[in-house]
Amino acid sequence: MTATEETTLEEARSGDLIAFSNLVSIYQDRIFAKVFSILRNRQDAEEITQDTFIRAQRGLPNFRGTASFSTWLYQIATNLARNRYWYWWRRRRDASMSLDSPFGEDNDMTLVDVLPDVELTPFQQTVNSEFVSRVNECMEMLKDAHREILEMRNVKNMAYEEIAENLGLSIGTVKSRIARAREALRAFMGEEFA
């Protein structure tokens, strides 16, 4: 840890939020990489990284310095990531994968890209067509903000980070708005499509 980081740490320990924000900037990418290497799921890794810094901020006044700050931070992140991993493993979450999630950080290819197309029967094509029409009708009934955020996420396949940057919101706010927009869409769709 550099002298500047030591000073920043001491300021953060005394309650300086800007100093703590600077520590987050210094360590965020490293913590995310560590957590992602355990979980192999970007969204979970983002949540655990955020939780790590929340826990660190709460525990900072009690940080004794017997280990380096980075070691302490890594330990918090590792414990949270392992807890999440075992939580999902017990529920067999690792046995499934979203069709539209990328295979890895360096690869944009998804399962949809590699799975063969299945020929739909005329009945299935009609049902799909009716469903798409109904979704389009209901999307028009949504508030502009709800429609916009759903189009960004589901039509344009934008990442939470991109949406947050475009709308000037935090990622947490983006996720909650998407959830509310989906709930509103479900309500308009009615039970037959739920």
ZIHUCOR-V847522 format. One record per backbone hydrogen bond with DSSP energy under -1.0 kcal/mol. CO is the residue of the C=O (numbers start at 0). NH is the residue of the N-H. If there is no record, write none. Layout:
# ZIHUCOR-V847522
CO,NH
CO,NH
This chain:
# ZIHUCOR-V847522
1,5
2,6
3,7
4,8
5,9
6,10
7,11
8,12
9,13
10,15
11,14
15,19
16,20
17,21
18,22
19,23
20,24
21,25
22,26
23,27
26,30
27,31
28,32
29,33
30,34
31,35
32,36
34,38
35,39
40,44
41,45
42,46
43,47
44,48
45,49
46,50
47,51
48,52
49,53
50,54
51,55
52,56
53,57
54,58
55,59
58,61
59,62
67,71
68,72
69,73
70,74
71,75
72,76
73,77
74,78
75,79
76,80
77,81
78,82
79,83
80,84
81,85
82,86
83,87
84,88
85,89
87,92
88,91
91,94
92,95
97,100
98,111
106,103
108,102
110,114
120,124
121,125
122,126
123,127
124,128
125,129
126,130
127,131
128,132
129,133
130,134
131,135
132,136
133,137
134,138
135,139
142,146
143,147
144,148
145,149
146,150
147,151
148,152
149,153
150,154
150,155
151,157
158,162
159,163
160,164
161,165
162,166
163,167
163,168
169,173
170,174
171,175
172,176
173,177
174,178
175,179
176,180
177,181
178,182
179,183
180,184
181,185
182,186
183,187
184,188
185,189
189,192
